[in-house]
């Protein structure tokens, strides 16, 4: 591994959402995005607009509400999206519509619903229910990623459970209205059999179609479905037991599907890709002791893959990039305190990776951007 220079050690700000940046390889001073009275920051989710504007949504665990911020013009603007007298904001996922406006899916723990928030052109948030869990089939705890097509239709991958919860079912949720004016206008479809565990990996758009990816246990295979077809069969990326946890997936411009996930048997980070021919190829990226939980992945247009994950043994955030068989050295992004859970990795216009992640020690959400700092440590803003 690449050793971290103590001169580049991160400074932690308590109970704050933090983002940092650099210019020409120089570390910037830390910027507090969200401080205040709460513990900012589980279930962080990032999105980057074409002009480089960074959008983030996260769960305020102290005040039990959904928060949103965007960075443009050198400053963060932070607001409370859903501050109702309910526990709402976890299982957060953000995506930008064709007009650049953000949409957020998140869980309402009070009413067992999955909610949808949409920012209007006037700058106000419209709230609605995407999935009603009052009947006993409730949103489960492994994420609800989604994508928005050029038409404006929203397609998401969800997981529901019974009230215990002991049984999980993957579902597809679709809002076909081009304006998305009515967040409650959703079609809900079951995607597979109920089993002991399901992890949603991604909702992403490529070649005009939304692709949803999830992993199943006990078979622990990776599965794929699109918005305009029925289930594409049970696609097996890795058939070993206990693989497929904490999955993250994306498609590149050529239509190749890339998936990073945790192999609990080998306690390793694994990477797999599915070529357009349907052939799966895979490898272990890092096989240290208990590494690979909270995996997050993004892919450049040319196919370079960026992966970040949580090292459970060291309580660190780690990262690498490369291609199948040619990943670079593992880099430690942050090692101060217990950091790296709930990671969300996106690529800026210049393919610079941004990672939002939880700092459990200071109950904060941090944002890192990769840069050269002697040791390859980096934490930076746009």
N, C-alpha and C positions, 0 to 999 in steps of 0.2 A: 504494500500500500504506500501511498504518498504521505509522508509525515506532514503534520500541520505545524506551521510556524506559529509560535506563541505571539509573535508580533501581530499576527492577523487574527488573534482570538476575537470571537464575537463578544460584544458587550450586550448584556441582557437588560431589558427594561421591564420591570414587574407589571403584571396585569395590563399588557399593552399589545396591540397588533403592531408589528414592527416591519419596516421594509428598509433595505439598504441598497446602495448603488455604487458604481464606480465610473470613472472616466479615464480612458487611457491607462487602465491597470491600477488606478489609485482608489483606495477604499474611501467611500463617502462616510460622513457621520450618520449614525442611526436616525431614522425618521420614525416617529410614533404615528401610526395610522389610526389606531383605536385604543385609547386608554380608558379613562373614566372609571366608573365604579365597578365594572364587571370583569369577569375573566373572559377576555376576548379570544375565541378562536378555535374550537373544534370544528371538524367537518368543513375545512376550508375548500373553496373551489375557485379556480382562476379561469379567465378568458382574456384573450388579447385581440383587440380590433386591428383592422388593416393599417390604421394610422399609428399603431403602437400604444394606444390608450389601454391601460390595464384595468380590468374589472375583477372584483373579488366579492364573494359572499361567504359568510361564516356564521357560526352559532355562538351566541353569547351565553355561556353556561350559567352565569350568575343571575342574569335578568331573564333567562329563558326566552330569548327572542332572536329573530333573524336580522343580521346586519349586512350592509352592502357598502362598498366604497369603490371609487374609480380615481385613477391617477392620471392627470393631464395638466400640462402647463406648469409643472414643478410642484404641484400640491395635491394632497388627497382630499377628497370630499367623502364624508362618511355619514350614512343615515341609518335609521332603524326602519326596516322594511315592514316587519310584522311585529308590532308591539302590543298586540291584544293580550288580554288577561288569560293567556293559555301558554302552554309549554310548546313553542314552535320554533324550528330553525335547524334541527339536526338533519342528517342525511342530505346535506346541501349539495346541489349541483347547479351550475350556471352555464348558460349558452347565450350567444348573440344571434338575433334574428337578421334577416337580409338587410334591414334598415339600420343595423348596428345597435338596436335597443336590447338591453339584457332581459332575460327570463330566468327565473329561479324555481326549481322544484325543491321542496323541503318537507320534513315530517312534522305533523301536529301530534304530539304525544298525548295531549289532553283528550282529543276526539278520535285518535287513531286514524287520521286522514293523511294523505299525501297532498300537499297544497302547491299551488302555482301562483307565482307573483310575476307581473309583467310591468315594466316601466313604460309609461306613455310618453309620447313626444312632448307633452307639457311638463314632464318631470314628476308625475305622480304615479304611485304604485297601485295597480289593480290586483286584488287578491281573490283567489277562488280555490275550489277543491278539484284536484285532478283525479284523485282516487278516494272513494269513501270507504273507510274501514269500519264503520259502525256495525256492520253485519257480523263481525267477528273475524273476518279475514283482514289482517292488519299489515301495514307496511313494515317490512322487516329491516334488519339493521345493517345491511350490506350495500347500501347505496342505490341511487336512482338516476344514473347518468342518462342524458338525452341529447338529441341533435335536432337542429332546425333546418329543413330543406329550403332551397331557393324560393319555393312557393310560399314559404311561411309555415308550412305544416310542421308540427312538433311530433317527434317519435321518441319514446323513451323505453328503457328497460327497467322493470321494477321487480321487486321480490315481495311476496306476501307470506304471512305465516298465520297459524292458528293462534288462539289467545294464550297458549302456554309460554312461549312458542316452542314447538318441537317439530313442526313440519313446515317446509318452505316450498313455494311454487313460483317459478319465473313467469312474469307477465309482460306483455307489450301494451303500452298506452299510447294512443294516437289522437292528436287534435288536427283534423284535416282542414279546418278553416284557414284560409290564407291570411286573414287579418289577425288571428288569434285573439279576437276581441272578447270571446267568451271562454275563460280558462276552464270552465266546468264542462265544456263540450268535448268529452273524451270517450273514445272507444277503448275498452279493456279486454284483452284476449290472453288466455293462458297459453304459454309457450311450451310447456313440458310437464312431466309428471311431478307430483309432490314427493319430496325426499327430505333427508335429514339436514341438508345445508345447500344453499345456492348463493353464489356471489356474482353480482352484476359487475361487468368489467368496463363496458364502454357503450356510449351512444355517439356515433361519429358519422359524418357524411363523406362519401367518396363516390365519384362518378355518378352523381345525381341521386344516389340512394342512401338511406340511413341504414347503417349496420349496427346491430346490437349483439354484444358478446357477453357470455356468462359462463361460469364453471359450476359443475355439479359435484356433490358428494352423495353416495360413497364412490361412484365411479371416477370422480375427479377429472372428467374430460372437459374440454373447452368446446362450446357450442356457439353457433352463429345463426342469426336470422336477419332478414332485411325488411324494410317497410313495405315493399311491393311484392312480396312472395310469401308462401308458407314456409314453415321451418325447413332450413337447408340440411336436414339430417343431423345426426349426432357426430359432429366433427371432432376427431380425437387428436389433440395436439400432444398429449402426454398421458399415457395410460397407467402410469405408476400410481400406487396408493398415496393418498394425502397430498397430491400436488394440486395446484390450481387455486390456492387460497390467495386473498388480496390481489386479484387480477387487475390489470390495466391494459387497455388495447387501443390501437389506432390503425388507420389505413393510410398508406402513402399514395402519391399521385398515380402510381401504376396499378393500384388496386390490391397490393400485397397487404395482408393482414398481419400485424405485429402484436404479440401478447407477451407481457412480463408478469410473473406470478411467483408465489412462494411455494417451495417444495418442503412440506413439513417433515417428510421422511429423511431427506438429506440436509434439512435446515439450510437451504440454499436459495439464492435468487436464480430463477430460470427464465429463459427467453425462447420464444417460438415464433416462427413466421409461417404463414400459409400462402404459397405462391398461387397465381391465378390458375395454374394447372390443377390445383387442389392438393398438392403435396405439402406436407408439414415438415419443417426442419427445426431442430431445437438444440440448445446447449445450456450448460450451467454458466452463469455470469460471475457469481461470487459464491463460494462454498465455505465461508467462514462459519463460526459457531453461532447458529440462530440468527442469520441475516436474511432479509427479504420481505418482512412484513410491511404492510402499508406501501406496497409497490406502486409507483406511478410512472407513466411512460408517455413520450411524445416522439414524433417522427418528422424529420425534415422532408421536403419535397423530393430530394435526391435519394432518400432511403436511409440516411444516418439516424440511428436510434439513440434516444436519450432516456436513461432509466435512473430513478432515485428510489431509495428504500430506507427503512428503519432497521438499524442494527440493534437487536434486542439485548445482546450481551453487553455492548458498550453504551447503549442508549444514545447513539449518534445517528445523524442523517448522512447517508452516503450516496454516491452518484458515479455513473460512468456513461460513456457514449461510444458508439462504433457500429459495426455490422456483424452479422453472424460469423463467428470464428475470428473476429478481429476487434473485439472490444478493448478499450484502453484501460489503463490502471484505475483501480478504485480510488476515488477521491473522498475525503472527509469534508463535508460541507460545513457541519457544525457539530462540535463535541462538548459544548459548554452546558452542563446540566443534562436533563433527560429530554432530548430533542429528536424530532423526526417522524412522529406519528401523524396520521391524517395528511399525508403529503399530496400536493396537487402540482403537477409539472406542466408548463406550457412553454411554447417557443415564441419569442418576439419576432418582429419583421426581419431582423438580421440573424435569426435562428439562435439567438442567445437564450438559454434556458432560464426560466423563472420557477422557483419552487416555493410554494406556501406550505407551512408545516407547523405543528404544534410544539411549543416549549412547555412541557408539563411542569418543569421546575418553577418557572415564573408565571405560569398560567397565562401564556401569551401566544399569539399567532405571529410567526415571523415570515418574511419573504426573502429568499436568496436569489441572486443572479450570478451565474458562473463568470469568473474572470480570472486572470493570472495574478496571483499574489505570492509569488515565490513557491508556495506550497500547493498551489491550485485551489486554495480556499477562497471562497467568494460569497459575498452576500450583498446584493446590490439592487437599486431601483432602476426604473426605465431610463 
